[in-house]
Each structure stands twice: as C-alpha cells, then as structure tokens.
Amino acid sequence: MPVYEYTALDAVGKKHKGVLDADSVSVARQKIRQLGKYPVEIKETTPKGRKGRQGTAVSSLFTFQTGPRIKQQDIHVLTRQLATLLGAGIPLVPALTGLVEQTSNKSLQTIITQIKDAVNEGNSLSETLSEHPRLFSKVYINMVHAGEASGSLDVVLERLAEFGERQQALRSRISAALIYPIFMAVVGIGVLFTLITFIVPSITKVFTDRKQALPLPTTMLMQVSTFLQQWWWLVLLVLLLAIIGLRIFFTQNSQGKRLWDKMKLTLPVISDLNIKIAAASMGRTMSSLLQAGVPLVTSLEIVKNILNNVLLAEVMDQAGEELQKGKSLSGFLRGSKWFTPMLVQMIAVGEQSGSLDKMLAKAADSYEKEVESKVLAMTSMIEPIMILVMGLAVGFIVMSILLPIFEMNQLVK
C-alpha cells in the first residue's frame, strides 16, 4: 500500500503535516477529510517496484531522504518504545501503527509507515529493516532476525535499545572530553595568526623605517609576517588540499587504509586507547549478539565491520575459520597482539563456563570505563601542553619585538 505525506489545514486555518497509507491519492484525501482537515498537498513517498509476498526480496524502500535528519538517538527511542509495546502483548503491525502516531520526526514517521506497510504485506521485520542500512546496522538487523526466529523479539529489542544507548553514551563522553582542547587549539591558532599578520607589522614598521640591523628573531618574525600577509590564502589552500588528499588516501586507497589502521594500533599513546576501544566495542557487540541467539561465527562476521579496522577484521576472519575447525576463540586470540590478555582470559573463562555472553559484557563494562578514564587523562595533559606552546609562541613574538627596542636604548645611552 502506498505511503503519502500530506499538508492540510484545520478548521481555523492552521497548517498540519503528516503521513498516512492509502490505496490511492483519492483515498488518502478522503482519510484526511475524515480527520477534520482540508488537504492542501498530498505526495506519495513509497518507491515503486516493491514486491510482495510471493516472490522475492523487498526492493529499496527509501533511497533518498528529505526532511528532518534522523539521529541515532531517535532510533534508540524507537527501539525501546517498540519493545515496550510488543512486551505488552500488542501485535507487531498495531505496535508500528502506534509508533507512527507518536513519532514527531516526519522523516522517521515516513520510514516507520513504510516498514509497517511492508510487514503488513507479509515481509519479515528484519528483511524490511535491511532496506534502510543507514539507519539500521548489521548488528541491529541480525539481532532482530534472531529475535523473530526465537519468538523473543521484545526481549531482543530491549537489549538493542540498551546496547545502542551504551554506545551512544560512550561516544558522547569522549566527544565532550575533546571539545575543550579542540576549542583551545582553534582559538590559539586564530590569536597567533592575528598577532603575526595584523599587529606585528604595525609595530615592526618602526624598525624598518630606521634601517638599522635587526636581531635574527626579529628578522625571522618579520619575514613570516610578510609572507602571511601576502600569501595567507595560499597557506589555507595548501592546508585544505593536504587534508583532502590525506583523507582520500587513508579512506579510499586500500594501502592507505591499511597504513592508517596500523598506525592507530602501533603509534605511542593512541595505540593503547584504540586497542581498548576495539576491545570494548567487540565485547559489547558480541555479548548482545550472543544473548540474542546469533551463532558465534556469525557474530564474528558482524563484529569485524563494527571494529572499522582492516587488521582487526582479518583477525576476526581467521578466528571464524579456526572456530569452524573446532578450535576455541580464546586460543586463537591469545596469539594476536591486538587483543589484551584480560579480554582473552575472560573469553576463555566464558567458553569454559558456557557464559561467554556474560563474560564479554563484563569485559566491555571494564574497558568502557578504562577508555573514558584514559580520554579524560589525555585531555587533561593536552591542556597544559597547549598553554605551554601558546606561551612559547607569544614569548617569541614579544622577545622579537623587544630586542631591537633594547638595542635602540643602548645606542641612545
């Protein structure tokens, strides 16, 4: 059944926007009038070509989205609400209908309506969600599929909501810790650029007019100032092109991507942080998948995409192959230098006790706390270093200006 977005006026002339499904535009117009509103514009949003029960997979439901942006927080709230409705014994289609009515984001409302329509036609929820890869990850889809197969979709959705909220909270805490240092860096660079480009020339003009020999620091400062005055746009252009070029090399080129991923795991200071972030992400994701009933080998296949690292993905692939040969996961990971001994030990205990999902969850809790503490420690170190660098730069500028003044005073005496 097609899905329509509409704009309508109520009895007092107030404009309303909404989403509904109907067999045709005329039926949609009739439904709007039954709501006591006068339709102004009706627009179909469901792409053509969706196939129904008999056959084959559902085609793309929504390839390009306009309207309000859908945030991951919206997906977490949607997941928890759907879990609550299903847990109360409400069937899936009426539960999705209820979500459409209480969702304020028009773009998300359209997506839910299309999902409800596809499920009502006989498609599974996981199959329908796979048509929206930007909103629903592979972890999400596979866990929903496992929940449908086991008949515990409400429990799985509740776990998904908790999983998403934990991941979002960790990212938010890391981002919040980095905001102040980044702000300080931007302000500091701006202040130095203003000093050197606009203020220093007006002061050093006195020295050039006197045509006296200047100290080396003053000469260097004046040369840098003159260059920036004339070519500041070229400096910005080169920096911009360098950033774009490096980004393309490290993200689009396979060798560059591998080099970048290796640097993240081997460079001092950041390597330990990245390894712990990977351990936390792996533990949390695998724990959620295993609790939902997803097989271990399939979980490893999904986790390798979550880790976003070529080297770690290769380890996950090799681990899956070893598991299929009958070997243990902990035994294989013990030989890898990218996974911490504590994580390997907890996996080994989980395998022996038959509670691998619980051990992975405990490991994830521990590493998430370590990551947060380490990020806070690093940012607290960055602040004094930035202040020191700024002090040295300003000190050099002040010294470069004062040296010729002192020499002039000596000459006067």
N, C-alpha and C positions, 0 to 999 in steps of 0.2 A: 504494500500500500504506500503510495507517495507521501512524502512529508512536506508540509508547506510552512513557510514563515509568513506572518501577516502583520500588517499595520492597520489598526482600526480606531475609531472614535467612539467614545461612550456617549451617554445622553447629555452630558454637559460639555461635550466637545473636547475632552481630554484624550490625548493620543496614547494608545496601548500597543505594545508589540508582543508577539507570542509565537508558539509553534504548535501545530496540530497535524494529525494524519487524517487523510480522507481519500476517497476513491477518485475524486476529480476536483477541479477548481470550484465548480458549482456546488458540490457537496461541502467543500471547505467554507465557501461563502455562507452557506445555509447554517453550518455549525457556529460560525462567528455571530450571525444574527440571533441564533438561539441563546447566545451568551449576553444578548442585550447590547451588542456593539455594531457599528456600521463599518464594514470593510472598506479600506482605502486602497490597500495594495496587498496582493497575495502572490507569493513567489515559491515555486517548487524548489526544494533543496536536495531531494533524493536523486542521485545519479541514475541514469538509465542503464539497463543491461543487467540488473541484479537477477540472479537465477534463484528459483525457489527450491522446493523440497526435492523434486525428482532428480535431480541430477547432481549437480556439481557444486563446486565451492562458490561462495558468495563473492561477487566482484567488488571492486573498491567502492566503499560506501561514501567516502568523503575524502577527496584528493586535495582540495584547496579550501582553506577555511578563512572566512572573513568574520568580522565582528570582534567581540571581546576576547582577549587572549585567555586560554585555558591553562591555569597553573597546576603544578603537581599537587599543591595543597588542595585544590578543588577535587582532584582525583581521589585523594586520601579521604576527604569528607564524603564523597560519593560512595566509596567502597564501604566505609563504616555504616552509612545510612542503609545501603542495600543489605549488608549483613544483619542489621537490626530488624529490618522488615522481613527478611527470609527466616530469621530466628524466631519471629513471632508467628510463623506459620502461614504467611502470605505467599501465594504462588509468585513465580518469577515475573510474569508479564504484568500483573497488577502492581507488583512492587516497583517495576520500572516506570509504570504509569504514574505512581506516586512520586517518584524522583523527578519526573518531568515537571510536575506541578509545583514542587517546592524548590527547584533549582532556579536561581536568579540569573546566572550567566547564560545569555541567549545562545552562544556558540555550543556550550556544553549541553544545553537543553535540546538543541537540534541533534547532537550526537546521540544522546540517550533515546530520543524518539526514534531515530533510525535503528538503533540497536534493538529497541523493543519491537519495532516492526519486523526486523529480521528474525528475532526469536519467535515471534508470533507466527511466522511463516514456516517454522519447523527447524530452523538452524540452531545449533548449539550456541551457548553464550561465548564460550572460548573461541569458536570459529568466527563469530561475529566481531569479537574484540580484536582478533588478529588483523582485521581490516583497518585498524587505527594504530599502527605501530608507533606513531609519535606520542600517543597518549598512554598506551598500554605496552609495557616492556615484555620481553620473552618470559621473564620470571613471573610476571602477573598472569600472562595467558596460560602458561604451563600449570601454575598453581590452580587457576580456575578450572582447567581441564581435569586435573586430578580430583578437585572437589566435586565436579559433576560425575566423574566415574565412581567415586566412593559414596556419593549421596550426602556429602557433608559440605555443601557449597557455602552455607552460612558461616561455619567454623573457619573455613579456608579464607573467606573474605575478611573475617575479623582479624586473622593473622596477617593478611596482606595489608590491612589498614595500619596495624601496629608496626609492621616491617617498614612501610613507607614513611610513617611518622618518625620512626627512629632515624632512618637515613636522612630525612629532611632536617631533623633537629641537629644531627652531627654536622651536616653541611652548613647550616645556619650559624652554628657556634664557631666553626672555622672561619667563615666569611666575616663574621662580626669581629673576630680577633685580628683579621688582616686589614680591616677598613682604616683604622687609625694610622698604622705605618704607611699605607699607600697614600693617604691624605697628606701626611707629613712630607713624604717624598715629593709629591706634586707641588705643594706649597713651597718647599725648599728650592726646588729647581726653578720655579717661577720667580722667586725672590732673587736668586743669583743671576738669572737671565736679565731681570730688570736692572739690577745694580750694574752689571757689566755693560749692557747695551745702551742704557739711557743716562744713568747717573755718573758713572766713571768718566765718560768722555767730557762732560761739562767741567769736571774737576781737573782732569789731566790737560785740558786745553791751556791752562796757565803755564804748565811746564813746557809745552811745545812752543808757546809764544816767546819764551825766554831763550829758547835754543841752547839750553845747557845739556851737558852729558847726563843721562839718566841712569839710575841703577838697573841692573838686569831684571829684577822682579817687576819694576815699573814698566820697563820696555816690553816685557812679555805680556803684562796685563793690557797695555795699550794696543798691542798687536791683536790680541784676542778680541778686545772690544771693537776695534776697527773691522775685523773680519766678520763678527756677528752683526754689526750694523749694516754691512753691505750684503752679506750672504746668509742671513738668518733663515730665509725661506729655503735656501739650498740645503742647509743643515736639517731642517724639518723634513724636507722631501727625501733626503738620503735616509734619515731615520725611519720614515714611513715605508719606503721601498724595502729597506733592510728587514723591517718587522714582517711585512707581507711576504717577502722572499723566504725568510726563515720559516714562517708559518706554513707556506706551501711545501717547502722541503720536508719539514718534520711531520706533516699530516698527509700529504698526497703521495710522496715518494716512499716506496717500501723500505729502501735502505735508510732514508732519513727517519722514518717512523721507528725502525728498529734501533737506530742510534739513540734517538730521544728516549725511548723506553729503557734502554740500557743505562743511559745517563741518570734517569730517575732512580734506578736501583743501585747505582755504584758511586755517585758523587757524594762527598762528605756532607754531613749534616742532614741533607734532604733524603738520603737513601734510607736511613733508619725510619724516618717518618713515613715515606711512601710504602715501605715494606709492611709497616704496622697498619696503615690504611688498607692495603690489599688484604691483610690477614683479617681485619675487622669486617671488610666487605664480603670476603669469601665465607667467613664463619656465619655471618648474619643471613646471607642469601641461601647457603646450603642448608642451614638449620630450618629456614622457612619452607624450602622445597621438600626436604625430607619429612617434616611434620605434615605436609600436605599429601604425602604419599607418592611423590615423584621419585623414580628409581635413582640410585646413586650415580650411575654412569650418565644418565640424562641430566642430572643436577650439575655434574662437572662440565658438560657441554654448554649448559646455560651460563654457568659461573664464568667461564672464560671470556664471554662477551661483556660481563659486568666489570671485570677487572681492568679492561681497557689497556692492556699491555701485551705486546706481541710475545715477549719472553715468558710471561706467566701463562699466556694462552697455550703455548707449546707444552709447558709442564702439565697443564690440565688435559691436553690431548693425550700425552704419553701416559698420564695416570689412568685415564679411561681405558686405554689399551691394556695396561697392566691389570686393571680390575677384571677385564673380560678374560684374562688368562688365569684368574683365580688368586692373584696376589692382593695384598692389603694396601689400602690407601696410605696409611701411615708409613709402611715400609718403603714405599716409593718416594714419598715426600721427604723422608729422612735424608735421602741422598741429594736433595736440591738445596742450594744455598739461598734461595729466595724466600724460604718459609722458616719461621722462627722455631727453635726447639720446643718452646712451650706449646705452640699450636700443634705441632706433630705429636707431642706427648698426649695432649688432650684428645686428639683424634684416635690415637692408639687405645686410650682408656675407653673411649666411646665405642670403638669396634669390639673390644673385649667384653664390655658390659651390655652391648646391644642398645646403647643410648647415645648414638653418635649425634643425633639432632640436639640433645640437651647439652652435650659437651661443646659442640660448635657454638651454641647460643651463649654459653658461659665464656668461651674464648672471645666471642665478639664483644660481649659486655666489657671484658677486661681491656681489650685493645682499643675500643672506642674511648674509654676513659684515659688510656695512655696517650692516644692521639690528641685529645683535647688538651691534656696537660702539656704535651710537648709543643703544640702550636702556641699555647699561651707563653711558655718559656722562651720560645724562639722570638715571638713578637716583643716580649719584654727586653730581649737582648738587642733587637733591631733598633728600638727607640734611642738608647744611648749612643749606639754606633752612628745613627743618622745625625744626632745632635753634634757628635764629635766631628763628623765630616763637614757639616754645615759651619761649625765653629772654625775649623781649619781653613775652609774656603773664604769665609768672611775675614778671618785674620790675615790671610794672604793679601786680600784686596786692601785692607786697612794699612798693612805694612808697605805695600807697593805705593800707596799714596803718601804716607808719612815720610818715607825715606828721602825723597827729593826735598821735602819741606825742611827736614833736619839739616840737609846739606846746604840749603839756602841760608838757614840761620847761622851755620858755621862760617859761611863766606862773609855774612854781614858783620860778624864779630871780628 
